[in-house]
Amino acid sequence: MSVPIWLDCDPGHDDVLAVFVAAHAAELVGISAVSGNAPLHRTVANALIAVQLAELDVPVHAGAAKPLTREARHAAHIHGESGLGGPVLPEVTRRADPTPAVRALLDAAEARDDLWLVAVGPLTNVALALTLEPALAERLAGISLMGGAWGPGNITAAAEFNVWADPEAAQIVFESGANLVMAGLDLTHQFLIDRERIERVRALGGRVARFSAELLDFFVEAYERSYGEAIGPLHDPCSVLAVTHPQLFASERRHVAVERRGELTRGMTVVDRRSGGMPEAPNTTLLTRIDDAGAFEALVAALGALP
């Protein structure tokens, strides 16, 4: 049986690929959008475009338009002003479900005891749900999140974008007691897309594959402009694959906390990797290695199976 997944996201190029992988490899129960890579009105529209292109019967719910205590910040330098720079975006013909994201997530978790929450944007929606209903942490099968790092950040020297965007929300999640699986930058930078792989995606020929290739063209060009290499990490599909293809990963149990006040380190995930002394009790399964070739084959299988 397919694993049931609720996807909380901020589309974003790699978020859309996460939607496509989840649609193929899991039972995608619902999607909630949050402000992150782009403003909320765009992340909702982009999620609707993804389900529209893939012809999915999956509801999309609007969530938080800003972090818990801070102003919203976005990532136009990587994702463009729309959040999905590159292809000509189709007219949005789907409509978001009127149920607010947090309520819809809580209802979905109440209806079953095997639901995985895959969170690949800032963790505002997730933190709000856990604050409203702390028992959600035990009711979920787990929370697989893309965020943080134990090494360098990307938005700052110390912080990864999703955690940096709402560190207060991230700390609520890491303190929740949920079964947490973390795909940080040290992991996601092992799953890379380059122009050769993009051409393989394009050659699949379907509407979803062609759209994905155009997204990835822009994504890789943005990384080349920003970082000097025509290669980009596919962050968000990793958190879906951690649930649907766990055999692709190696992991360690570690304690993770979030720095919320540091002048230079706000949004840093402090991962206790000490092997001696008195390390903190683990609260997170930290993904450390991914089978890059196997992950790409799983992505190709998903894109090839969709319209």
C-alpha positions, 0 to 999 in steps of 0.5 A: 500500500502507498504511504499517505502523505500530507505535503506542506510546501512553498512552491518553489521549483523543487517543491513542485517536483516534490508534489510530482514524486509524492503523487506517484510514489505515495497517497497524496492526501492534501497540500498546504501552502505557506509563505516562503520561496514566494509570497503566499498568494503565489505559493498557493497558485503554484501548488494549484498549477502543479496539481492541475498539470498532473491532473491530481484530485488533491485539495490545496489549502492556504496557510500562513502568509507570514512567520510567527513573529517576523516579517516574511522573506522570500527567495526570488534570487533562486525561484524568480518573482513568481516562485516558478521562474522559467516556463510560461505558467498556465492559467490557474483553473483550479481553486484552493479549498476554503478550509484553512491549512491548519484545520485541514491538516488536523482533520486529515491526521484525525481521520487516520493514524498512519499519515506522514507530514512532509514539510518542505517550506518554513515550518509556520503551518506545522508549528501552528497545528502543533500549538493548536493540537499538541497531540498531533505530534503523536498522532502522525506517523512522522514529520519528514522535513527539509530544513537546517544543516549541521554544516554551512547554511545557504541564506547565511553562513550559519542558517538554511532558508526554511529554518531561518525564515521562521526559527520560532516555528522550527523550534516548536517542531523540534521540541514537539516530540514528533517522529522527526526526519530531517533532510538538511543541506548536507544531505540535499546537496548530495542529490544534484541536477545538471544539464545532462539530467535535465535533458533526460527529464525533457526526453520523457516527453510528457506535459509534466516532464517538459514543464519540469525540465523548463523549471530545472533549466531556470533553477540550474541557471539561477544556481550558476548565477549565484554560486558559479556552478551549473548544478543545483541541489534538489532539496525538497524531493529528498523529504518525500523520498525519505518516506517513500524510498527509505532504502535510499538513505543512511541516517543517525539519531541526533538532537537538533535545536534552533538558534533564534536570537544570535546576531550571526546565527539566527536560524541555525540548527544546532545538531549535537553530533558529539560521540563522547561527553554528554550529548543531548538526548536525540529528538531527530533522525538526521539523514546523512547520505542519499543514493543520488543515482537511485533518487534520480531514477525515482524522480524520473519514474514519477515524472514519466508516469504523470501526464 
